[in-house]
Amino acid sequence: MILAIASGKGGTGKTTVSANLARMLSRQSSGVQLLDCDVEEPNCHIFLNPSEETSQSVESPVPQVDEAKCTLCGECSKVCQFNAIACLKKSVLTFPELCHGCGGCEFVCPADAITQTGREVGEVRSGDVNGIAFVQGRLRIGEAMAPPLIRAVKEQIDHAHTCIIDAPPGTSCPVIESIRDADFLALVTEPTPFGLNDLRLAVEMARALGLPHGVVINRSGMGDNRTNDYCSNENIPLLGEIPNDRKIAEAYSRGELIVDALPQYRACFEAIWESVLEQVAAAAREQEVSE
C-alpha cells in the first residue's frame, strides 16, 4: 500500500506524521519504506539519522538544436507550453531551466534537428535505517523543476513494502506529482484559521485527483473546533489527532521521533494507522460495488 501524507501549508506537522508512522510500523513488521518527496527541503533524515546512504545523480532531458539541420520553421516553439524554446530569425534559443522534459519539440521537428541531452536536477539518496527503507530526493540549488526528481524518487517504490510518501506542502505541481497513484492520502492540518483555509484547498486537490483521503489534526487543542466541524460537514474521515503538548515540541526540536521519545503517544499514531487501513478497505469495497 502507498500512503501519501500532504498538507495545504507548511509547518503543520506533515513530516512528523510521516516519520513517526514509518518508525511505528517498522517496530511492528518488516517491509516499511519512507520516501521523502519534499525535494526542495527534505528533512525526514534529521529524525531518522541514516548512517549509510547511496547517492545517484538525476538528469532531466532538455533540447539540443543542431543549427546545421534547423530550418527555423518555429514548430518547436509553437508546441512548447512553457516557453523553454524560442525560434528567432536566425537562431533557436533554449532555456533549460524552463524545460519540463516532455520531448514535444523533438517530436514535432520536421528536420530532425532536435535531440535530447541531460541536465542534472538533483540526486536521489537511499539507505536502510532502523528497519525502514529510506529514500530521499535533494534538488540542486537554484533548480526550479522538482517533478523530474520526484519521479526519480518514486521509481524506487517497492510495492512489496508499505510505502509512506512525505509530500511537499501546498497544492502545486510537485505535490500532485508526489501523491499521484497513492492508495490513500492523509492531509495534516492544524486547528487554526490558516490551517483550515489551506486544508480546504488540499481537499479540493484530492477530490480533483479522485484520491480517497482523510485528515489528521496536529497540535489539537490549540485552536477551535472549526476544522472538526468542516470534516464532519464534508464527510471527510478524521483519522486522528495529535495533542498540543510542549513535550512533543521539545522532542521535535531535538530531532527525536515522538514514538521513541514519548511512548505514551504511540497510541495516537497506532490509531491513525488503523483509521487509514479502515478507510482503504472501505474505498476498495466501494470500488468493487461500482464495478
C-alpha positions in Angstrom: 0.0 0.0 0.0 1.1 3.5 -0.8 0.1 6.2 1.8 0.8 9.8 0.8 1.0 12.4 3.5 0.4 16.0 2.5 -0.7 19.4 3.8 -2.2 22.5 2.4 0.5 24.6 4.0 3.9 24.1 5.5 4.6 23.7 9.2 1.5 21.6 10.1 3.4 18.5 11.1 3.4 16.5 7.8 7.0 15.2 8.3 6.2 14.5 12.0 3.4 12.2 11.0 5.3 10.6 8.1 8.5 9.7 10.1 6.6 8.6 13.2 4.3 6.3 11.3 7.2 4.8 9.5 9.1 4.2 12.7 6.0 2.7 14.4 5.4 0.3 11.5 9.0 -0.7 11.5 8.6 -1.9 15.1 5.5 -4.0 14.1 6.6 -5.6 10.9 9.3 -5.6 8.2 8.8 -4.1 4.8 8.4 -0.4 5.5 9.6 2.3 3.1 9.7 6.0 3.6 10.1 8.3 0.6 10.9 12.0 1.2 9.5 13.7 -1.9 9.8 17.2 -0.4 12.9 17.5 -2.5 13.3 21.3 -2.1 13.6 20.9 1.6 13.9 17.3 2.7 14.1 16.8 6.4 13.0 13.2 7.2 16.7 12.3 7.5 17.0 14.7 10.5 14.8 12.4 12.5 15.9 9.0 11.1 19.7 9.7 11.1 20.6 7.3 8.3 24.2 6.3 8.7 24.9 5.0 5.2 23.4 6.2 2.0 23.9 5.6 -1.6 23.6 8.6 -4.0 22.5 8.7 -7.6 22.5 11.8 -9.8 19.3 12.5 -11.6 19.1 14.3 -15.0 16.2 15.8 -16.9 16.1 15.8 -20.7 16.4 19.2 -22.4 16.5 20.0 -26.1 19.7 20.4 -28.1 19.4 22.1 -31.5 21.6 21.2 -34.5 21.7 24.5 -36.3 23.1 22.9 -39.4 19.8 21.0 -39.8 17.4 23.6 -38.4 15.2 25.3 -40.9 13.9 27.9 -38.4 10.3 26.7 -39.0 9.2 27.5 -35.5 7.3 24.3 -34.8 9.2 23.6 -31.7 8.4 27.0 -30.2 4.7 26.6 -31.0 4.4 23.3 -29.3 6.2 24.3 -26.1 3.7 25.3 -23.4 6.5 26.5 -21.1 8.4 28.9 -23.4 11.6 26.8 -23.0 12.5 27.1 -26.6 12.2 30.2 -28.9 12.7 30.4 -32.6 14.2 33.7 -33.7 15.0 35.0 -37.2 18.5 33.5 -37.4 18.7 31.0 -34.5 16.9 29.0 -31.9 17.3 29.7 -28.2 16.7 27.1 -25.4 16.0 27.8 -21.8 16.8 24.6 -19.9 15.5 25.9 -16.5 12.0 26.2 -18.0 12.0 22.9 -19.8 9.7 20.2 -18.4 11.4 17.4 -20.4 8.3 16.4 -22.3 10.2 15.9 -25.6 7.4 17.6 -27.6 9.9 19.8 -29.5 11.9 16.8 -30.7 8.7 15.0 -31.7 7.3 17.8 -34.0 10.6 18.9 -35.5 10.3 18.2 -39.3 14.0 18.4 -39.9 15.1 16.1 -37.1 17.3 18.9 -35.8 16.5 18.4 -32.1 17.9 15.8 -29.8 17.7 15.5 -26.0 20.6 16.0 -23.7 20.7 15.5 -19.9 20.8 18.3 -17.3 21.4 17.5 -13.7 18.5 18.5 -11.5 19.4 16.8 -8.2 20.2 13.5 -6.6 18.4 10.5 -5.0 19.8 9.2 -1.8 18.7 5.8 -0.3 19.6 3.7 2.7 18.2 1.5 5.5 17.7 2.8 9.0 16.0 1.0 11.9 14.1 -1.3 9.6 13.0 1.4 7.3 14.0 1.5 3.6 14.6 5.3 3.3 14.7 7.2 0.0 15.0 11.0 -0.3 15.5 13.5 -3.2 17.6 16.6 -3.0 17.0 19.2 -5.6 20.1 21.0 -7.0 20.5 24.5 -5.6 18.8 27.0 -7.9 16.8 24.4 -9.7 13.2 25.2 -10.3 11.8 21.9 -11.7 11.1 19.5 -8.8 8.8 17.0 -10.6 11.5 15.2 -12.6 13.4 14.5 -9.4 10.2 13.5 -7.5 9.5 11.0 -10.3 13.0 9.5 -9.9 12.4 9.1 -6.1 9.1 7.3 -6.8 10.8 4.9 -9.2 12.3 3.4 -6.0 9.0 2.4 -4.6 9.0 -1.3 -3.6 5.4 -2.5 -3.9 6.2 -5.4 -1.6 6.6 -2.8 1.2 4.2 -0.5 3.0 5.3 2.8 1.4 4.8 6.2 3.1 5.4 9.3 0.9 6.2 12.6 2.6 4.9 15.1 0.0 5.8 18.8 -0.3 3.5 21.3 1.3 0.8 23.1 -0.7 -1.2 22.1 -3.8 1.3 22.8 -6.6 2.7 20.5 -9.3 5.4 18.9 -7.0 2.6 17.9 -4.6 0.5 16.4 -7.3 3.4 14.5 -8.7 4.2 13.1 -5.3 0.7 11.9 -4.4 -0.4 10.7 -7.8 -1.3 7.0 -7.8 -1.3 6.8 -4.0 -3.8 4.4 -2.4 -4.7 6.9 0.3 -3.9 10.5 1.1 -3.6 11.7 4.7 -3.9 15.5 5.0 -2.2 17.0 8.0 -3.6 20.3 9.3 -3.8 22.4 12.5 -6.9 23.8 14.2 -6.3 27.4 13.1 -8.0 29.7 10.5 -4.9 29.5 8.3 -4.8 25.7 8.6 -8.5 25.3 7.8 -8.2 27.6 4.8 -5.4 25.6 3.3 -7.0 22.3 4.2 -10.0 23.3 2.0 -7.6 23.8 -0.9 -5.9 20.4 -0.3 -9.3 18.6 -0.1 -10.2 20.2 -3.4 -7.0 18.9 -4.9 -7.6 15.4 -3.5 -11.1 15.3 -4.9 -9.9 16.5 -8.3 -7.4 13.6 -8.4 -10.0 11.1 -7.2 -7.9 10.1 -4.2 -9.5 8.7 -1.1 -8.4 10.9 1.8 -8.7 11.7 5.5 -7.5 14.4 7.9 -5.0 14.3 10.8 -5.2 17.3 13.2 -1.9 18.1 14.7 -1.5 20.4 17.8 -5.1 19.5 18.7 -6.5 21.8 21.4 -4.6 24.9 20.4 -7.4 26.5 18.4 -11.1 25.8 18.0 -13.4 23.2 16.6 -14.0 24.6 13.1 -11.7 22.1 11.5 -13.6 19.2 13.1 -16.9 20.7 12.0 -15.6 21.1 8.5 -14.6 17.5 8.3 -17.9 16.4 9.7 -19.9 18.6 7.3 -17.9 17.4 4.3 -17.9 13.7 5.3 -14.2 13.7 5.5 -12.8 10.9 7.8 -10.9 12.3 10.8 -8.0 9.8 11.1 -6.7 11.1 14.4 -5.5 14.0 16.5 -2.1 14.7 18.0 -2.3 16.8 21.1 -0.7 20.3 21.5 1.9 19.2 24.1 5.1 21.2 24.8 7.0 17.9 25.3 6.3 17.0 21.7 7.7 20.3 20.6 10.8 19.8 22.7 11.4 16.3 21.3 10.9 17.7 17.8 13.5 20.5 18.4 16.0 17.8 19.4 15.3 15.8 16.2 13.7 13.0 18.1 10.7 10.9 17.0 7.7 11.1 19.2 7.1 7.4 19.3 10.6 6.9 20.7 10.9 9.9 23.0 7.3 9.9 24.3 6.0 6.3 24.3 2.7 7.5 25.7 1.8 9.0 22.3 2.4 5.8 20.3 -1.3 5.1 20.6 -2.0 8.3 18.6 -0.1 7.0 15.6 -1.4 3.5 16.0 -5.0 4.9 15.9 -4.1 7.0 12.8 -2.8 3.9 11.0 -5.8 1.8 12.0 -8.1 4.5 10.6 -6.1 4.6 7.3 -6.5 0.8 6.9 -10.2 1.1 7.6 -10.6 3.8 5.0 -8.6 2.0 2.4 -10.7 -1.1 2.9 -13.9 0.9 2.7 -12.7 2.6 -0.6 -11.8 -0.8 -2.0 -15.3 -2.1 -1.2 -16.9 1.0 -2.9 -14.8 0.4 -6.0 -15.9 -3.3 -6.2 -19.6 -2.2 -5.9 -19.2 0.5 -8.6 -17.6 -2.1 -11.0 
